[in-house]
Amino acid sequence: QMHIQFSKSETMQMKLLNAQSPAVGRQCAFARHVVSARSSVPCPESYRAGVCARSRRDLPHRAASVATETAQTLALPEAGQPVDPPGSSGNRSHETDFVIIGSGIGGLCCAALLAKYGHRVTVLESHYLPGGCAHGFQVQGFHFDAGPSFFLGLTGPQGSSSNPLKQVLDAVGESVECTQYDKWLVYSPEGVFPCVANRQQYLHNIRQQGGEEALQQWLQLEKLMEPLQAGASLFPAAAIRADLGLALTSARFLGPDMLRTAFLSGTLTGPFSAVVDKVVTNKWLRSFLDLECFVLSGMMARDTLTAEMAFMFLERNSGRSRIDYPLGGSAAIIDALVRGIRKHGGQVLLNSHVDQVVMEGGKAVGVKLRPRGRAGSSEVVRARAAVVSNASVWDTMKLLPEGAAPPDWRKRSADTPQVNSFMHLHLGIDARGLPPDLECHHLVVNSWSNITAPQNVCIASVPTVFDPSLAPEGKAVVHAYYAASEPYSVWEGLDRRSEEYQRLKQERAEPLWQALERFIPDIRERTELQLIGTPLTHERFLRRHRGSYGPAISAQGGAGWPGPKTPVPGLYMCGDSTMPGIGVPAAAASGMMAANSLVPVWSHLSMMEELLLPGGDEAKTCCPANIMCRQAGVPPMSGAGRQGPRQHMNTAGTVRHTGMHTATFVAKRQP
């Protein structure tokens, strides 16, 4: 009965982990089109680097610490051909335990944990920079976040944060230096107001903007959410796995709260609008709650999971987690994850585009890489245990040979609804004379009538407010974008080198300029470097299907987000196409879930003890995983070396994770 309940509430348990605040979102990175704001002639958009050849000569990439160095060549490649970094000309064919396709947040978190568990891991990234949608880049001395710039709970002692990304960093012994802050500014049709990560200030804003009626209805909504928030925060991401072992990893959290959560699971996994509709009629408050949902999931309240919103409000308004900006930008997070992978014996191969998943005997056993150059030979990376795709559900389907996937699953995957794409505007500006109290994050809402309308909601940041080193002295970095609202259809079929494409870029970026003028009125005159990204650059630069922000899986349908396991033997998935969905914490949680599901349950339990009970040998002595290992005659798991975890594989080299029965299996198979 307990297993049945876990299965029913599996989506809820994962969805609750996406605790991002309004200005976050999984903003896809893009190929940069560099245009000097003081020149009437735009530079041509290159295929891979996304910057003109002239600018690229000065491109000192931030990813020097990754396993393979970033590209330094000056010549631009032919369309469709990767850039070869120095030192990567050797044959890349090899055998490993796990192959991870893509180095997004989900893929890197999955790889880091698998490496920590002691397995050999290879991450294959098509781009010459790691990080996927969250990578950072430099142009002419300006450091840009290509994607997310709003993070919650990245700092604090081990075990203190509910952010899955922080939990992964803790697990691999890495950290990111951050500066903390507590507010951002909202520009609405009625005026400007600060949004502060504090309940009392939040209540004040609601009364100021929506009146007494809105405040009273919010207070009623808070009461309705209290038991939902308790259920949504019951399980940490570190405890979730996609098999029967969940009964063991979640056992420490069982109790009266779990029983109460069982009765609420239907509400938690349903749409947030079902809760809102019970008490909220105020027009302004309903629109504001739709905005909160949209910047988190890319969807309105009618499609966003209740657990997702309940957990987000709990984390943000309770003050339990601080808002963090990583010094060095989002690239600092990616560098930390890559360091964690390398520290534990894994590797990240850049400029390594996966052409196809290799199938043998109906099972995924590796991947075939795109040859280097026209005369390059085919290279294969074989996976003894599994292949994990961090690509989107649509792009994963493209990697599977004909007949490899069951027809019904392939059709369901292809038919997965999509959230719209992005427009990005990255600027390098003259910072002289900027207000000393300029805030970093800004959210512009042009109309409350249709939150998801194209060009309606703009999110902007000025990260040099927190980290002046991101720009040359006396300069500043600005990033503005439409999140999940730019239609791909507007751009479909355009030639990226055509005058029409260049004109459309300037035209569609104009509302972003207008949004920036709300807080930097002379932004156009200050601009020295301009980079515009479109859905087409999303599509090609990240191999992202139609440049989409992610799947639009509605909470109304009841189907929920898929887990990491696929119907194709040997193939797993992580990232925003799997539960708990879109967003940095959600992507990190998906990577954790995939990694935990691929190792024996006692290895998972040992990792949980390290994360959730830090500090001392007593915790390790009492660890359920180590007790099970001792009873089975297996050396206790320290999490530090290869020998323990690697002995937990069967003679065929594949991981078994069948609950308690694996202890007997290992005792018999121990080499």
LUMKE-408687 format. One record per residue (C-alpha): residue in one letter; z, x, y. Coordinates in steps of 0.02 Angstrom, whole numbers. Layout:
REM residues N
{"A", {Z, X, Y}}
...
***
This chain:
REM residues 671
{"Q", {0, 0, 0}}
{"M", {40, 142, 118}}
{"H", {-131, 220, 87}}
{"I", {-216, 54, 123}}
{"Q", {-126, 43, 289}}
{"F", {-172, 221, 334}}
{"S", {-353, 184, 294}}
{"K", {-352, 28, 402}}
{"S", {-276, 117, 549}}
{"E", {-369, 282, 530}}
{"T", {-478, 252, 681}}
{"M", {-327, 205, 785}}
{"Q", {-235, 362, 735}}
{"M", {-379, 470, 793}}
{"K", {-435, 372, 946}}
{"L", {-265, 381, 1025}}
{"L", {-283, 570, 1037}}
{"N", {-410, 563, 1178}}
{"A", {-290, 575, 1324}}
{"Q", {-408, 630, 1461}}
{"S", {-377, 578, 1640}}
{"P", {-506, 495, 1753}}
{"A", {-599, 646, 1818}}
{"V", {-630, 717, 1647}}
{"G", {-771, 677, 1533}}
{"R", {-874, 774, 1413}}
{"Q", {-1006, 827, 1538}}
{"C", {-1152, 904, 1447}}
{"A", {-1211, 1073, 1511}}
{"F", {-1388, 1094, 1571}}
{"A", {-1525, 1219, 1604}}
{"R", {-1507, 1268, 1784}}
{"H", {-1648, 1243, 1908}}
{"V", {-1612, 1359, 2052}}
{"V", {-1671, 1306, 2223}}
{"S", {-1623, 1397, 2381}}
{"A", {-1562, 1267, 2503}}
{"R", {-1642, 1368, 2642}}
{"S", {-1812, 1385, 2561}}
{"S", {-1946, 1252, 2551}}
{"V", {-2019, 1323, 2391}}
{"P", {-1921, 1283, 2232}}
{"C", {-1915, 1413, 2095}}
{"P", {-1994, 1362, 1929}}
{"E", {-1870, 1302, 1798}}
{"S", {-1864, 1421, 1651}}
{"Y", {-1848, 1358, 1474}}
{"R", {-1692, 1444, 1409}}
{"A", {-1598, 1526, 1550}}
{"G", {-1630, 1382, 1669}}
{"V", {-1635, 1500, 1817}}
{"C", {-1783, 1585, 1898}}
{"A", {-1825, 1760, 1840}}
{"R", {-1775, 1831, 2009}}
{"S", {-1599, 1756, 2000}}
{"R", {-1577, 1800, 1819}}
{"R", {-1584, 1985, 1854}}
{"D", {-1414, 1967, 1936}}
{"L", {-1335, 1860, 1799}}
{"P", {-1175, 1946, 1736}}
{"H", {-1123, 1824, 1600}}
{"R", {-941, 1779, 1573}}
{"A", {-953, 1780, 1385}}
{"A", {-941, 1967, 1356}}
{"S", {-796, 1943, 1237}}
{"V", {-891, 1839, 1109}}
{"A", {-946, 1903, 940}}
{"T", {-1122, 1940, 997}}
{"E", {-1160, 1990, 1175}}
{"T", {-1255, 1876, 1290}}
{"A", {-1437, 1897, 1333}}
{"Q", {-1479, 2029, 1462}}
{"T", {-1669, 2030, 1445}}
{"L", {-1769, 1996, 1602}}
{"A", {-1926, 1923, 1525}}
{"L", {-1918, 1735, 1498}}
{"P", {-1959, 1674, 1322}}
{"E", {-2098, 1562, 1267}}
{"A", {-2048, 1379, 1266}}
{"G", {-1948, 1342, 1111}}
{"Q", {-1904, 1523, 1074}}
{"P", {-1725, 1588, 1087}}
{"V", {-1676, 1738, 1192}}
{"D", {-1621, 1885, 1085}}
{"P", {-1462, 1971, 1145}}
{"P", {-1439, 2159, 1126}}
{"G", {-1374, 2210, 957}}
{"S", {-1434, 2052, 869}}
{"S", {-1599, 2115, 801}}
{"G", {-1531, 2138, 624}}
{"N", {-1552, 2012, 486}}
{"R", {-1430, 1870, 507}}
{"S", {-1439, 1811, 326}}
{"H", {-1269, 1817, 242}}
{"E", {-1146, 1714, 141}}
{"T", {-986, 1640, 210}}
{"D", {-862, 1504, 165}}
{"F", {-903, 1384, 306}}
{"V", {-1053, 1370, 422}}
{"I", {-1022, 1280, 587}}
{"I", {-1178, 1217, 676}}
{"G", {-1145, 1224, 863}}
{"S", {-1010, 1302, 970}}
{"G", {-950, 1150, 1067}}
{"I", {-764, 1115, 1084}}
{"G", {-761, 1024, 917}}
{"G", {-854, 1160, 823}}
{"L", {-751, 1302, 896}}
{"C", {-586, 1211, 859}}
{"C", {-642, 1178, 681}}
{"A", {-697, 1359, 658}}
{"A", {-538, 1429, 736}}
{"L", {-426, 1330, 619}}
{"L", {-529, 1369, 464}}
{"A", {-521, 1553, 509}}
{"K", {-334, 1536, 536}}
{"Y", {-321, 1458, 363}}
{"G", {-398, 1619, 299}}
{"H", {-578, 1569, 266}}
{"R", {-735, 1661, 316}}
{"V", {-819, 1562, 454}}
{"T", {-985, 1582, 544}}
{"V", {-1025, 1481, 700}}
{"L", {-1210, 1470, 742}}
{"E", {-1256, 1431, 922}}
{"S", {-1433, 1406, 986}}
{"H", {-1389, 1453, 1165}}
{"Y", {-1349, 1629, 1225}}
{"L", {-1178, 1568, 1288}}
{"P", {-1044, 1485, 1181}}
{"G", {-958, 1323, 1226}}
{"G", {-1091, 1190, 1210}}
{"C", {-1058, 1054, 1338}}
{"A", {-906, 1150, 1402}}
{"H", {-980, 1321, 1433}}
{"G", {-970, 1411, 1599}}
{"F", {-1105, 1514, 1684}}
{"Q", {-1137, 1626, 1834}}
{"V", {-1278, 1631, 1958}}
{"Q", {-1281, 1755, 2103}}
{"G", {-1094, 1783, 2091}}
{"F", {-1048, 1597, 2085}}
{"H", {-954, 1542, 1928}}
{"F", {-988, 1362, 1876}}
{"D", {-911, 1243, 1750}}
{"A", {-1062, 1168, 1665}}
{"G", {-956, 1026, 1599}}
{"P", {-773, 974, 1607}}
{"S", {-661, 1036, 1745}}
{"F", {-514, 916, 1725}}
{"F", {-388, 957, 1589}}
{"L", {-218, 890, 1540}}
{"G", {-79, 979, 1446}}
{"L", {-155, 1151, 1419}}
{"T", {5, 1245, 1461}}
{"G", {186, 1247, 1406}}
{"P", {282, 1311, 1254}}
{"Q", {209, 1294, 1080}}
{"G", {229, 1118, 1014}}
{"S", {259, 1044, 1188}}
{"S", {86, 970, 1218}}
{"S", {1, 821, 1138}}
{"N", {-170, 890, 1186}}
{"P", {-261, 937, 1024}}
{"L", {-350, 1079, 1115}}
{"K", {-183, 1157, 1160}}
{"Q", {-124, 1133, 980}}
{"V", {-276, 1229, 915}}
{"L", {-246, 1369, 1040}}
{"D", {-64, 1375, 985}}
{"A", {-117, 1383, 802}}
{"V", {-228, 1535, 829}}
{"G", {-107, 1622, 947}}
{"E", {-210, 1604, 1105}}
{"S", {-174, 1534, 1277}}
{"V", {-262, 1502, 1441}}
{"E", {-188, 1542, 1610}}
{"C", {-191, 1386, 1718}}
{"T", {-136, 1322, 1886}}
{"Q", {-52, 1152, 1890}}
{"Y", {-79, 1007, 2010}}
{"D", {-46, 820, 2012}}
{"K", {-177, 724, 2109}}
{"W", {-358, 689, 2150}}
{"L", {-438, 582, 2285}}
{"V", {-527, 416, 2256}}
{"Y", {-659, 359, 2382}}
{"S", {-683, 171, 2361}}
{"P", {-777, 43, 2468}}
{"E", {-609, 2, 2550}}
{"G", {-562, 181, 2593}}
{"V", {-483, 339, 2523}}
{"F", {-323, 349, 2422}}
{"P", {-240, 485, 2317}}
{"C", {-221, 456, 2132}}
{"V", {-64, 548, 2076}}
{"A", {-7, 580, 1897}}
{"N", {155, 490, 1930}}
{"R", {201, 310, 1891}}
{"Q", {282, 269, 2058}}
{"Q", {134, 334, 2157}}
{"Y", {17, 239, 2041}}
{"L", {113, 77, 2077}}
{"H", {103, 113, 2263}}
{"N", {-86, 136, 2253}}
{"I", {-109, -28, 2160}}
{"R", {-8, -123, 2290}}
{"Q", {-100, -38, 2434}}
{"Q", {-274, -70, 2363}}
{"G", {-255, -233, 2265}}
{"G", {-106, -318, 2346}}
{"E", {55, -389, 2274}}
{"E", {-37, -493, 2145}}
{"A", {-121, -339, 2073}}
{"L", {46, -247, 2065}}
{"Q", {136, -388, 1974}}
{"Q", {-6, -404, 1849}}
{"W", {-5, -216, 1818}}
{"L", {182, -223, 1783}}
{"Q", {150, -360, 1655}}
{"L", {13, -254, 1578}}
{"E", {133, -107, 1568}}
{"K", {255, -212, 1467}}
{"L", {116, -264, 1348}}
{"M", {66, -82, 1327}}
{"E", {242, -15, 1289}}
{"P", {238, -49, 1100}}
{"L", {55, 0, 1095}}
{"Q", {95, 166, 1177}}
{"A", {233, 198, 1051}}
{"G", {109, 169, 910}}
{"A", {-30, 268, 994}}
{"S", {81, 421, 1012}}
{"L", {155, 413, 837}}
{"F", {45, 544, 753}}
{"P", {-3, 712, 829}}
{"A", {-181, 770, 802}}
{"A", {-116, 912, 695}}
{"A", {-59, 788, 561}}
{"I", {-224, 696, 536}}
{"R", {-340, 728, 389}}
{"A", {-474, 620, 309}}
{"D", {-411, 607, 130}}
{"L", {-261, 552, 28}}
{"G", {-167, 705, 87}}
{"L", {-134, 606, 246}}
{"A", {9, 523, 154}}
{"L", {96, 692, 145}}
{"T", {51, 762, 316}}
{"S", {106, 602, 402}}
{"A", {264, 576, 297}}
{"R", {376, 661, 424}}
{"F", {327, 530, 554}}
{"L", {362, 378, 446}}
{"G", {500, 260, 494}}
{"P", {529, 97, 589}}
{"D", {399, 147, 719}}
{"M", {268, 162, 583}}
{"L", {307, -13, 519}}
{"R", {293, -84, 694}}
{"T", {129, 9, 720}}
{"A", {59, -69, 561}}
{"F", {73, -240, 641}}
{"L", {-12, -177, 799}}
{"S", {-155, -82, 717}}
{"G", {-279, -221, 748}}
{"T", {-240, -222, 933}}
{"L", {-240, -33, 947}}
{"T", {-412, -20, 868}}
{"G", {-480, -167, 968}}
{"P", {-553, -168, 1144}}
{"F", {-437, -135, 1291}}
{"S", {-505, -290, 1376}}
{"A", {-417, -397, 1244}}
{"V", {-250, -335, 1314}}
{"V", {-306, -339, 1496}}
{"D", {-369, -518, 1483}}
{"K", {-195, -580, 1436}}
{"V", {-118, -543, 1606}}
{"V", {-245, -474, 1730}}
{"T", {-349, -591, 1837}}
{"N", {-348, -492, 2000}}
{"K", {-528, -441, 2034}}
{"W", {-487, -271, 2109}}
{"L", {-369, -222, 1968}}
{"R", {-494, -273, 1834}}
{"S", {-628, -166, 1917}}
{"F", {-507, -20, 1935}}
{"L", {-461, -30, 1750}}
{"D", {-646, -33, 1706}}
{"L", {-665, 126, 1810}}
{"E", {-520, 208, 1717}}
{"C", {-606, 165, 1552}}
{"F", {-778, 221, 1610}}
{"V", {-729, 396, 1665}}
{"L", {-637, 418, 1500}}
{"S", {-756, 345, 1370}}
{"G", {-918, 312, 1464}}
{"M", {-893, 126, 1429}}
{"M", {-805, -23, 1509}}
{"A", {-640, -98, 1454}}
{"R", {-730, -219, 1338}}
{"D", {-793, -73, 1233}}
{"T", {-653, 57, 1250}}
{"L", {-516, 66, 1119}}
{"T", {-344, 5, 1170}}
{"A", {-260, 154, 1088}}
{"E", {-364, 272, 1195}}
{"M", {-310, 191, 1357}}
{"A", {-129, 160, 1307}}
{"F", {-106, 342, 1262}}
{"M", {-194, 404, 1419}}
{"F", {-83, 299, 1534}}
{"L", {72, 355, 1440}}
{"E", {29, 540, 1455}}
{"R", {-30, 537, 1634}}
{"N", {92, 420, 1718}}
{"S", {247, 476, 1622}}
{"G", {229, 654, 1686}}
{"R", {244, 721, 1508}}
{"S", {86, 824, 1528}}
{"R", {31, 922, 1680}}
{"I", {-145, 925, 1749}}
{"D", {-213, 1100, 1727}}
{"Y", {-357, 1198, 1797}}
{"P", {-395, 1352, 1689}}
{"L", {-413, 1508, 1794}}
{"G", {-588, 1570, 1762}}
{"G", {-651, 1393, 1735}}
{"S", {-695, 1308, 1572}}
{"A", {-767, 1474, 1510}}
{"A", {-588, 1538, 1497}}
{"I", {-551, 1403, 1367}}
{"I", {-708, 1444, 1269}}
{"D", {-667, 1630, 1274}}
{"A", {-493, 1594, 1207}}
{"L", {-562, 1493, 1061}}
{"V", {-690, 1627, 1021}}
{"R", {-553, 1759, 1027}}
{"G", {-452, 1654, 905}}
{"I", {-600, 1643, 786}}
{"R", {-633, 1830, 792}}
{"K", {-449, 1874, 778}}
{"H", {-442, 1786, 610}}
{"G", {-602, 1860, 542}}
{"G", {-732, 1732, 595}}
{"Q", {-890, 1762, 694}}
{"V", {-993, 1672, 825}}
{"L", {-1181, 1709, 822}}
{"L", {-1273, 1664, 981}}
{"N", {-1460, 1639, 1001}}
{"S", {-1455, 1575, 823}}
{"H", {-1544, 1409, 817}}
{"V", {-1524, 1309, 657}}
{"D", {-1690, 1237, 601}}
{"Q", {-1633, 1147, 444}}
{"V", {-1488, 1119, 326}}
{"V", {-1524, 1198, 157}}
{"M", {-1503, 1078, 10}}
{"E", {-1485, 1129, -172}}
{"G", {-1447, 1007, -312}}
{"G", {-1417, 869, -186}}
{"K", {-1285, 971, -92}}
{"A", {-1284, 1059, 77}}
{"V", {-1266, 1244, 38}}
{"G", {-1313, 1328, 201}}
{"V", {-1435, 1328, 346}}
{"K", {-1603, 1403, 387}}
{"L", {-1618, 1488, 556}}
{"R", {-1767, 1483, 672}}
{"P", {-1861, 1649, 658}}
{"R", {-1853, 1770, 804}}
{"G", {-2020, 1781, 888}}
{"R", {-2184, 1730, 810}}
{"A", {-2179, 1862, 674}}
{"G", {-1996, 1839, 631}}
{"S", {-1944, 1811, 452}}
{"S", {-1844, 1663, 390}}
{"E", {-1656, 1691, 381}}
{"V", {-1528, 1589, 285}}
{"V", {-1340, 1581, 307}}
{"R", {-1263, 1514, 147}}
{"A", {-1099, 1418, 141}}
{"R", {-991, 1431, -14}}
{"A", {-881, 1284, 36}}
{"A", {-965, 1171, 165}}
{"V", {-1078, 1153, 315}}
{"V", {-999, 1072, 468}}
{"S", {-1115, 1003, 602}}
{"N", {-1052, 999, 781}}
{"A", {-1219, 926, 836}}
{"S", {-1233, 743, 885}}
{"V", {-1263, 614, 750}}
{"W", {-1446, 598, 801}}
{"D", {-1476, 786, 805}}
{"T", {-1387, 810, 639}}
{"M", {-1509, 689, 559}}
{"K", {-1653, 796, 623}}
{"L", {-1582, 947, 530}}
{"L", {-1581, 863, 360}}
{"P", {-1734, 877, 248}}
{"E", {-1824, 718, 201}}
{"G", {-1729, 627, 64}}
{"A", {-1568, 727, 87}}
{"A", {-1473, 583, 168}}
{"P", {-1451, 409, 93}}
{"P", {-1576, 294, 181}}
{"D", {-1445, 171, 240}}
{"W", {-1337, 307, 319}}
{"R", {-1488, 388, 401}}
{"K", {-1538, 220, 475}}
{"R", {-1362, 181, 536}}
{"S", {-1350, 352, 615}}
{"A", {-1520, 337, 700}}
{"D", {-1471, 165, 766}}
{"T", {-1306, 224, 841}}
{"P", {-1306, 160, 1021}}
{"Q", {-1309, 292, 1158}}
{"V", {-1216, 313, 1321}}
{"N", {-1329, 362, 1466}}
{"S", {-1350, 541, 1526}}
{"F", {-1305, 643, 1682}}
{"M", {-1365, 710, 1846}}
{"H", {-1280, 872, 1901}}
{"L", {-1276, 961, 2067}}
{"H", {-1201, 1136, 2069}}
{"L", {-1185, 1218, 2238}}
{"G", {-1134, 1387, 2307}}
{"I", {-1079, 1361, 2486}}
{"D", {-1010, 1452, 2638}}
{"A", {-822, 1418, 2636}}
{"R", {-783, 1474, 2812}}
{"G", {-695, 1337, 2909}}
{"L", {-663, 1222, 2761}}
{"P", {-501, 1122, 2780}}
{"P", {-354, 1222, 2709}}
{"D", {-288, 1065, 2623}}
{"L", {-453, 1023, 2536}}
{"E", {-418, 947, 2364}}
{"C", {-509, 1005, 2208}}
{"H", {-556, 840, 2125}}
{"H", {-641, 690, 2204}}
{"L", {-698, 524, 2129}}
{"V", {-822, 420, 2230}}
{"V", {-851, 236, 2187}}
{"N", {-990, 156, 2289}}
{"S", {-965, -22, 2224}}
{"W", {-839, -115, 2116}}
{"S", {-967, -245, 2062}}
{"N", {-1049, -142, 1925}}
{"I", {-954, 16, 1879}}
{"T", {-1084, 79, 1755}}
{"A", {-1233, 57, 1871}}
{"P", {-1338, 214, 1894}}
{"Q", {-1280, 325, 2039}}
{"N", {-1126, 216, 2069}}
{"V", {-985, 332, 2013}}
{"C", {-988, 515, 2065}}
{"I", {-860, 644, 2009}}
{"A", {-846, 805, 2108}}
{"S", {-740, 962, 2105}}
{"V", {-714, 1116, 2213}}
{"P", {-634, 1235, 2086}}
{"T", {-621, 1380, 2209}}
{"V", {-478, 1281, 2286}}
{"F", {-377, 1342, 2136}}
{"D", {-471, 1501, 2091}}
{"P", {-559, 1590, 2236}}
{"S", {-622, 1724, 2115}}
{"L", {-753, 1600, 2054}}
{"A", {-860, 1638, 2207}}
{"P", {-899, 1788, 2316}}
{"E", {-778, 1818, 2459}}
{"G", {-793, 1684, 2592}}
{"K", {-891, 1568, 2477}}
{"A", {-847, 1414, 2372}}
{"V", {-910, 1327, 2216}}
{"V", {-947, 1139, 2214}}
{"H", {-995, 1032, 2065}}
{"A", {-1045, 848, 2077}}
{"Y", {-1116, 735, 1942}}
{"Y", {-1147, 557, 1883}}
{"A", {-1055, 536, 1720}}
{"A", {-1140, 435, 1584}}
{"S", {-1244, 330, 1704}}
{"E", {-1411, 419, 1727}}
{"P", {-1547, 331, 1625}}
{"Y", {-1655, 443, 1516}}
{"S", {-1799, 320, 1538}}
{"V", {-1820, 373, 1720}}
{"W", {-1863, 549, 1662}}
{"E", {-1946, 519, 1494}}
{"G", {-2116, 600, 1474}}
{"L", {-2110, 703, 1633}}
{"D", {-2174, 881, 1633}}
{"R", {-2029, 991, 1691}}
{"R", {-2150, 1105, 1782}}
{"S", {-2236, 967, 1878}}
{"E", {-2217, 927, 2063}}
{"E", {-2169, 750, 2014}}
{"Y", {-2020, 816, 1916}}
{"Q", {-1963, 925, 2061}}
{"R", {-1979, 780, 2182}}
{"L", {-1882, 663, 2067}}
{"K", {-1742, 790, 2050}}
{"Q", {-1717, 796, 2238}}
{"E", {-1730, 607, 2251}}
{"R", {-1604, 570, 2112}}
{"A", {-1483, 702, 2177}}
{"E", {-1477, 626, 2352}}
{"P", {-1330, 507, 2315}}
{"L", {-1232, 658, 2251}}
{"W", {-1258, 743, 2419}}
{"Q", {-1199, 584, 2505}}
{"A", {-1043, 579, 2397}}
{"L", {-1004, 761, 2440}}
{"E", {-1023, 722, 2624}}
{"R", {-873, 606, 2608}}
{"F", {-758, 758, 2605}}
{"I", {-869, 902, 2665}}
{"P", {-977, 822, 2801}}
{"D", {-1080, 978, 2835}}
{"I", {-1108, 1021, 2651}}
{"R", {-1298, 1033, 2669}}
{"E", {-1287, 1161, 2809}}
{"R", {-1160, 1263, 2710}}
{"T", {-1263, 1269, 2549}}
{"E", {-1334, 1437, 2498}}
{"L", {-1371, 1400, 2315}}
{"Q", {-1424, 1236, 2237}}
{"L", {-1442, 1196, 2051}}
{"I", {-1495, 1025, 1989}}
{"G", {-1481, 967, 1809}}
{"T", {-1562, 812, 1735}}
{"P", {-1563, 718, 1570}}
{"L", {-1713, 823, 1518}}
{"T", {-1617, 985, 1543}}
{"H", {-1474, 910, 1444}}
{"E", {-1593, 866, 1305}}
{"R", {-1673, 1036, 1285}}
{"F", {-1536, 1153, 1341}}
{"L", {-1403, 1081, 1226}}
{"R", {-1521, 1010, 1094}}
{"R", {-1445, 844, 1145}}
{"H", {-1539, 688, 1090}}
{"R", {-1610, 605, 1246}}
{"G", {-1481, 700, 1348}}
{"S", {-1350, 572, 1298}}
{"Y", {-1167, 584, 1350}}
{"G", {-1125, 528, 1173}}
{"P", {-1119, 378, 1057}}
{"A", {-1079, 209, 1133}}
{"I", {-981, 142, 985}}
{"S", {-897, -15, 1049}}
{"A", {-720, -63, 1002}}
{"Q", {-781, -242, 988}}
{"G", {-886, -213, 833}}
{"G", {-742, -162, 721}}
{"A", {-846, -27, 636}}
{"G", {-753, 115, 721}}
{"W", {-803, 297, 735}}
{"P", {-850, 390, 576}}
{"G", {-737, 524, 505}}
{"P", {-786, 703, 465}}
{"K", {-852, 674, 290}}
{"T", {-1033, 619, 267}}
{"P", {-1124, 543, 117}}
{"V", {-1215, 708, 95}}
{"P", {-1112, 820, -22}}
{"G", {-1059, 980, 64}}
{"L", {-1096, 915, 239}}
{"Y", {-959, 873, 364}}
{"M", {-965, 832, 549}}
{"C", {-857, 854, 703}}
{"G", {-879, 826, 888}}
{"D", {-905, 671, 993}}
{"S", {-1006, 581, 860}}
{"T", {-850, 569, 751}}
{"M", {-678, 499, 779}}
{"P", {-591, 496, 898}}
{"G", {-750, 503, 1005}}
{"I", {-798, 567, 1177}}
{"G", {-695, 688, 1283}}
{"V", {-621, 862, 1271}}
{"P", {-458, 813, 1182}}
{"A", {-557, 697, 1068}}
{"A", {-683, 833, 1023}}
{"A", {-541, 955, 989}}
{"A", {-454, 825, 880}}
{"S", {-615, 798, 781}}
{"G", {-624, 985, 748}}
{"M", {-443, 986, 691}}
{"M", {-472, 838, 576}}
{"A", {-627, 916, 498}}
{"A", {-540, 1084, 468}}
{"N", {-382, 1004, 399}}
{"S", {-484, 894, 282}}
{"L", {-571, 1047, 211}}
{"V", {-415, 1141, 155}}
{"P", {-279, 1101, 27}}
{"V", {-141, 990, 89}}
{"W", {-6, 1125, 76}}
{"S", {-107, 1239, 189}}
{"H", {-114, 1097, 313}}
{"L", {73, 1066, 298}}
{"S", {108, 1250, 329}}
{"M", {4, 1247, 487}}
{"M", {98, 1093, 546}}
{"E", {263, 1181, 522}}
{"E", {203, 1326, 628}}
{"L", {142, 1211, 764}}
{"L", {275, 1077, 767}}
{"L", {430, 1176, 714}}
{"P", {406, 1344, 801}}
{"G", {530, 1483, 804}}
{"G", {612, 1555, 652}}
{"D", {606, 1593, 468}}
{"E", {715, 1443, 427}}
{"A", {574, 1323, 468}}
{"K", {454, 1421, 358}}
{"T", {580, 1425, 215}}
{"C", {601, 1236, 222}}
{"C", {415, 1205, 246}}
{"P", {353, 1077, 117}}
{"A", {195, 1179, 94}}
{"N", {292, 1335, 48}}
{"I", {405, 1237, -69}}
{"M", {250, 1168, -157}}
{"C", {173, 1342, -165}}
{"R", {329, 1418, -242}}
{"Q", {337, 1281, -372}}
{"A", {155, 1311, -416}}
{"G", {178, 1500, -426}}
{"V", {73, 1530, -271}}
{"P", {129, 1650, -132}}
{"P", {199, 1554, 18}}
{"M", {81, 1523, 161}}
{"S", {115, 1631, 312}}
{"G", {-45, 1582, 403}}
{"A", {-71, 1764, 451}}
{"G", {-185, 1837, 319}}
{"R", {-328, 1801, 203}}
{"Q", {-250, 1817, 33}}
{"G", {-144, 1660, 27}}
{"P", {-272, 1534, 89}}
{"R", {-419, 1610, -4}}
{"Q", {-328, 1591, -168}}
{"H", {-330, 1404, -139}}
{"M", {-513, 1387, -186}}
{"N", {-576, 1344, -357}}
{"T", {-687, 1455, -463}}
{"A", {-844, 1375, -393}}
{"G", {-792, 1426, -218}}
{"T", {-772, 1248, -154}}
{"V", {-615, 1180, -77}}
{"R", {-518, 1048, -173}}
{"H", {-412, 926, -76}}
{"T", {-354, 790, -195}}
{"G", {-174, 767, -143}}
{"M", {-28, 820, -252}}
{"H", {-137, 856, -403}}
{"T", {-206, 1014, -322}}
{"A", {-40, 1104, -349}}
{"T", {-66, 1096, -538}}
{"F", {-248, 1147, -518}}
{"V", {-205, 1303, -418}}
{"A", {-67, 1353, -538}}
{"K", {-195, 1352, -679}}
{"R", {-336, 1436, -582}}
{"Q", {-236, 1568, -491}}
{"P", {-335, 1733, -509}}
***
